[in-house]
Amino acid sequence: MTYDFLIIGGGIAGISAAAHLAQLGSVCVLEAEEALGYHATGRSAAMFLRDYGNTVVRALNYASEPYHKTANGGVLSPRGVLSLARGQDGAAFAADLVGLGMTEISLDDAQDMFPILNRQTVAQAAYLADAPDLDTDLLLQNYHKQARAAGADVVLKARVSAISKDALWQVQAGETYQARVLVNAAGAWVDEIAKMAGIAPIGFQPYRRSMARVPAPEGYDLRGWPMAHGAGDRWYAKPDAGGWIISPAEAEPSHAHDAWADDMVLAEGIARYQEMVTSEVTRLETSWAGLRTFSPDDALVIGFAPQDPDFFWLAGQGGYGFQTAPAAAELAGQLAGGMTPTLDAETVLALSPARFAD
């Protein structure tokens, strides 16, 4: 089986890229698991925060927003973000105000939208109305349908075991797949895939983040509640399909694997959350964890490797994979197709893997 583009990784990065690259030639996506988006993609907090991330990430957020709002009917719905601070959290609270473009509000207004706020411990509150939910499953499926409609093949349970190159890339994943261009969209495994292909790894670092699903607080209807978080990313919580999810918001260095929640970390995060609310968490319904994989400078890496013009990096999505997917995938298609990118040249350069070359 020979393709123009062989994409390793069936998360949102790989599938969105497939939808664009399939307009340029034949495409195959290899996903090691039995479902698309199994790892980081399937374990997202599912929000669109325009000003989340560094300057380079924000450029991708801004460029992706129109697609999120309109394509296939859009994938965004109202939510909002509420930041809560204790008396000792003043510096972190001030950073949230500036970093996320939030507006300070009274504790009365905060309690109106978040009835379980603990007035004994919460000293300040801020709110960002323009912070919608992002339907991650719908976005993934929309791109999957688009890729398949354009002729892309998607192969599940295809774990890559070896990569070599002669005139074409030769990839062993149960069967042998050949391609002119190899696209590395393997999430936490991108450096491992690069080493298999004889490409110098960049130094990506996966970080674990845990979540727990608990019953809705005191039987409240949570549909209109915002996402709430402790200033300085001490914890966050948000409605989820009639329930309530809480995360310690940890960033624990990890290795590439099928991550699971750490019970002690969850307990500590829930305790930080519990301090700032009046509703007690009495039981966990389920828990899970995902890996957020960052490059050394926390920006995505998009472009051909300096060592090989047929090896394409699409990596380092960190906690921004869904937010940035439309612009990142469009850029991947433009670079792979030799077209002039629609993103500004400074951002394209800041995303290029050449920035890590010796």
KAWOLIN-V791892 format. One line per field, one symbol per residue. ss: DSSP state (H for helix, E for strand, L for the rest). psi: psi as a letter, one per 30 degrees, with the letter a starting at -180 (. if undefined). A space follows every 10 residues. Layout:
ss = ???
psi = ???
//
This chain:
ss = LEEEEEEELL LHHHHHHHHH HLLLLLEEEE LLLLLLLLLL HHHLLLELLL LLLLHHHHHH HHHHHHHHHH HHHLLEELLL EEEEELHHHH HHHHHHHHHL LLEEELHHHH HHHLLLELLL LLLEEEEELL LLEELHHHHH HHHHHHHHHL LLEEELLLLL LEEEELLLEE EELLLEEEEE EEEELLHHHH HHHHHHLLLL LLLLEEEEEE EEEELLHHHL LLLLLLEEEE LLLLLEEEEE LLEEEEELLL LEELLLLLLL LLHHHHHHHH HHHHLLELLL LLLEEEEEEE EEEELLLLLL EEEEELLEEE EEEEELLLLL HHHHHHHHHH HHHHHHLLLL LLLLHHHHHH HLHHHHLL
psi = kklekjkjkh aeeeeeeeee ffffakkkkj kflflkhece eghlfhljje gklaeeeeee eeffeeeeee khflgklkdl kkkkklegge eeeeeeeeef hlkkllfeee fefifgkjff fkflklkjei ilkkjeeeee eeeeeeeefg gkkkjlhikk fkklkcelkj kkielkkkle kkjjhgbfge eeeeeeggkk lfhkjkkkkl lkkllkkhgl jgegklkklk kghfllklkj hfakkkkfhl ijkaljljll kjeeeeeeee eeeefglfkk jflkelllll kjkklfggll jjlkkffjfg jkkilhfbgg eeefeeeeee eeeeefgglk kflleeeeef fkfffgk.
//
